[in-house]
Amino acid sequence: MKTALRTVLPALLVIGLFPAGASAKGTHFLVEPYTGMMFNQGFSAEDALGLEAGGLFAVGGKLKGFPPRFYLYFKASHAEFGSEDIYLVQRDATGCIQRSYTRLIGGLRTVIPLFWHVRLNLEFGAGSLFSNNRYAESGRRMVSYEENLTVLEFGAGLNVRLFRWLSVGLMYDYTMVAEDEHGDMIATIVGEANNGSELGWSHLTATLGFHF
């Protein structure tokens, strides 16, 4: 409980200070749904591309006399990788892999004006990645399990402010595991290099921002 309070209270303090120090022309709230692709870079034997959709909520704004805007954000998304059939040469068998991921991330976004209505978004965040994993192979019992990984995330993208209240953009994020990872069960079964212990995910998404 004390650890949670030490984490939450500084965040609430910053959220409270941002609107107070923001200029009258700055917007303080952002709701940003997004959709795109998630690339699974930790495995080589299975499908590396999934479809992802989610949303971001942010609070902050522009400080007086300082061009960049700063937003504290929370984002949530879900990605489906569908079913992938793979052939296992080492035992002349075919396996079917199915994975899905739910991502919950909080962090800081810095918005830097470039030219015209174009802005550069830079993000750094941390949170949890929840995975649901299934593997089926003829002659074997189905394997099904869930994982909860602590992750760090870095992102960058371009954004165009069409109106005061509306923007569109393109974001690239990279998610990495922030804890000791000794391998993935399915990766071990199918004989992946390093047993899937070097996990990483890239996200390429189109965004639609509503500013308040």
C-alpha positions as CSV (number, residue, x, y, z in Angstrom):
1,M,0.0,0.0,0.0
2,K,2.8,2.4,0.9
3,T,4.6,1.7,-2.4
4,A,1.4,2.4,-4.3
5,L,0.9,5.7,-2.5
6,R,4.5,6.7,-3.2
7,T,3.8,6.1,-6.9
8,V,0.4,7.7,-7.2
9,L,0.9,10.9,-5.1
10,P,3.8,12.4,-7.2
11,A,1.7,11.7,-10.3
12,L,-1.3,13.5,-8.8
13,L,0.9,16.4,-7.8
14,V,2.3,16.8,-11.3
15,I,-1.2,16.5,-12.8
16,G,-2.4,19.3,-10.5
17,L,0.5,21.6,-11.3
18,F,0.3,21.2,-15.1
19,P,-3.0,23.0,-15.7
20,A,-2.1,25.7,-13.2
21,G,1.1,26.6,-15.0
22,A,-0.3,26.2,-18.5
23,S,-0.9,29.2,-20.7
24,A,-4.4,30.3,-21.4
25,K,-4.0,29.1,-25.0
26,G,-2.9,25.6,-24.1
27,T,-5.3,22.7,-24.0
28,H,-5.2,20.4,-21.0
29,F,-7.0,17.2,-21.9
30,L,-6.5,14.8,-24.8
31,V,-8.5,11.7,-25.8
32,E,-6.8,9.8,-28.5
33,P,-8.2,6.5,-30.0
34,Y,-5.7,4.7,-32.2
35,T,-5.5,1.6,-34.4
36,G,-2.7,-0.1,-36.3
37,M,-0.2,-3.0,-36.2
38,M,1.8,-4.7,-33.5
39,F,5.0,-6.5,-34.5
40,N,6.2,-9.4,-32.3
41,Q,10.0,-9.2,-32.5
42,G,10.7,-11.8,-29.9
43,F,9.8,-14.9,-32.0
44,S,11.0,-16.0,-35.4
45,A,9.0,-19.2,-36.1
46,E,5.5,-17.7,-35.8
47,D,3.4,-14.8,-37.2
48,A,5.1,-11.5,-36.4
49,L,2.2,-9.2,-37.2
50,G,-1.0,-8.5,-35.2
51,L,-3.8,-6.0,-35.4
52,E,-4.1,-3.6,-32.5
53,A,-6.6,-1.0,-31.3
54,G,-6.7,1.2,-28.2
55,G,-7.0,4.6,-26.7
56,L,-5.0,7.2,-24.8
57,F,-6.1,9.8,-22.2
58,A,-3.7,12.6,-21.3
59,V,-3.7,15.7,-19.1
60,G,-1.2,18.5,-19.1
61,G,-0.5,21.5,-21.3
62,K,1.9,24.2,-22.3
63,L,3.9,26.0,-19.7
64,K,4.2,29.8,-20.0
65,G,7.2,30.9,-22.1
66,F,8.2,27.3,-23.0
67,P,7.1,26.0,-26.4
68,P,6.9,22.2,-25.8
69,R,3.8,20.8,-24.2
70,F,3.9,18.1,-21.6
71,Y,1.2,15.5,-21.0
72,L,0.9,12.7,-18.4
73,Y,-0.9,9.9,-20.2
74,F,-2.5,6.5,-19.7
75,K,-3.1,4.2,-22.6
76,A,-4.7,0.8,-23.0
77,S,-4.8,-1.4,-26.1
78,H,-5.5,-4.9,-27.3
79,A,-3.8,-6.9,-30.1
80,E,-4.7,-10.2,-31.7
81,F,-2.2,-12.3,-33.6
82,G,-4.8,-14.9,-34.8
83,S,-3.8,-18.5,-35.4
84,E,-0.5,-19.4,-37.0
85,D,0.4,-22.9,-38.2
86,I,4.1,-23.7,-38.1
87,Y,6.0,-26.8,-39.3
88,L,8.4,-28.3,-36.9
89,V,11.2,-30.0,-38.9
90,Q,12.8,-31.6,-35.8
91,R,9.9,-33.9,-35.2
92,D,7.9,-33.7,-38.5
93,A,4.9,-32.1,-36.9
94,T,2.6,-29.1,-37.3
95,G,1.7,-26.8,-34.5
96,C,-0.8,-24.0,-34.1
97,I,0.0,-20.9,-32.1
98,Q,-2.4,-18.2,-31.0
99,R,-1.5,-15.1,-29.0
100,S,-3.2,-11.9,-27.8
101,Y,-1.8,-9.0,-25.8
102,T,-3.4,-6.3,-23.6
103,R,-1.2,-3.3,-22.9
104,L,-1.7,-0.9,-20.0
105,I,0.9,2.0,-20.0
106,G,1.3,5.3,-18.1
107,G,4.0,7.9,-18.9
108,L,5.0,11.3,-20.1
109,R,4.4,12.7,-23.6
110,T,6.4,15.7,-24.8
111,V,4.9,17.6,-27.8
112,I,7.4,19.8,-29.7
113,P,6.1,22.3,-32.4
114,L,8.0,21.9,-35.7
115,F,6.4,23.9,-38.5
116,W,2.9,24.9,-39.6
117,H,0.6,22.7,-37.5
118,V,3.0,19.8,-37.4
119,R,4.3,18.6,-34.0
120,L,6.7,15.9,-32.8
121,N,5.5,13.6,-30.1
122,L,8.0,11.9,-27.8
123,E,6.9,9.4,-25.2
124,F,8.3,7.4,-22.3
125,G,6.2,5.1,-20.2
126,A,6.0,2.0,-18.1
127,G,3.3,-0.5,-17.2
128,S,2.1,-4.0,-17.8
129,L,1.7,-6.3,-20.8
130,F,-0.8,-9.1,-20.4
131,S,-0.5,-12.0,-22.8
132,N,-2.9,-14.9,-23.5
133,N,-1.1,-17.8,-25.2
134,R,-2.3,-21.1,-26.8
135,Y,-0.5,-23.9,-28.5
136,A,-1.9,-27.1,-30.1
137,E,0.0,-29.9,-31.8
138,S,-1.2,-33.3,-33.0
139,G,-0.4,-36.0,-30.4
140,R,0.2,-33.4,-27.6
141,R,-2.0,-31.9,-25.0
142,M,-3.0,-28.3,-25.7
143,V,-0.9,-25.7,-23.8
144,S,-2.7,-22.6,-22.6
145,Y,-1.3,-19.9,-20.2
146,E,-1.3,-16.3,-19.4
147,E,1.5,-13.9,-18.5
148,N,1.8,-10.5,-16.9
149,L,5.1,-8.7,-17.8
150,T,6.4,-5.4,-16.5
151,V,7.5,-3.3,-19.5
152,L,9.1,-0.1,-20.5
153,E,8.0,1.8,-23.6
154,F,9.5,4.4,-25.8
155,G,7.7,6.2,-28.6
156,A,8.0,8.9,-31.3
157,G,5.6,10.2,-33.9
158,L,4.3,13.1,-36.0
159,N,1.0,14.9,-35.3
160,V,-0.9,17.5,-37.4
161,R,-3.4,19.8,-35.6
162,L,-6.2,20.2,-38.0
163,F,-8.4,22.3,-35.7
164,R,-8.0,23.5,-32.1
165,W,-10.0,20.5,-31.0
166,L,-8.8,17.8,-33.5
167,S,-5.5,16.3,-34.6
168,V,-4.3,13.3,-36.6
169,G,-1.0,11.5,-36.4
170,L,1.2,8.5,-36.7
171,M,3.0,6.9,-33.8
172,Y,5.8,4.3,-33.4
173,D,6.3,2.7,-30.0
174,Y,8.7,0.0,-28.9
175,T,7.9,-2.1,-25.8
176,M,10.6,-4.0,-23.9
177,V,10.5,-6.3,-20.9
178,A,11.8,-4.6,-17.7
179,E,12.2,-7.8,-15.7
180,D,14.3,-10.9,-15.8
181,E,12.8,-13.2,-18.6
182,H,13.9,-16.8,-18.7
183,G,11.9,-17.8,-21.8
184,D,8.5,-18.5,-23.2
185,M,6.8,-21.9,-22.8
186,I,5.6,-22.1,-26.4
187,A,8.9,-20.8,-27.8
188,T,10.7,-23.6,-25.8
189,I,8.3,-26.3,-27.2
190,V,8.8,-25.2,-30.8
191,G,12.6,-24.8,-30.4
192,E,12.9,-21.0,-30.8
193,A,16.4,-19.5,-30.4
194,N,17.0,-18.5,-26.7
195,N,13.6,-20.1,-25.9
196,G,12.0,-16.7,-26.5
197,S,13.8,-14.9,-23.7
198,E,14.6,-11.8,-25.7
199,L,11.1,-10.4,-26.2
200,G,10.2,-7.0,-27.8
201,W,7.2,-5.5,-29.5
202,S,6.8,-2.6,-32.0
203,H,3.6,-0.7,-32.6
204,L,2.8,1.4,-35.6
205,T,-0.5,3.2,-35.2
206,A,-2.7,5.9,-36.7
207,T,-4.1,8.3,-34.1
208,L,-7.1,10.6,-33.9
209,G,-6.9,13.2,-31.1
210,F,-9.7,15.2,-29.5
211,H,-8.4,18.2,-27.5
212,F,-10.2,19.9,-24.6
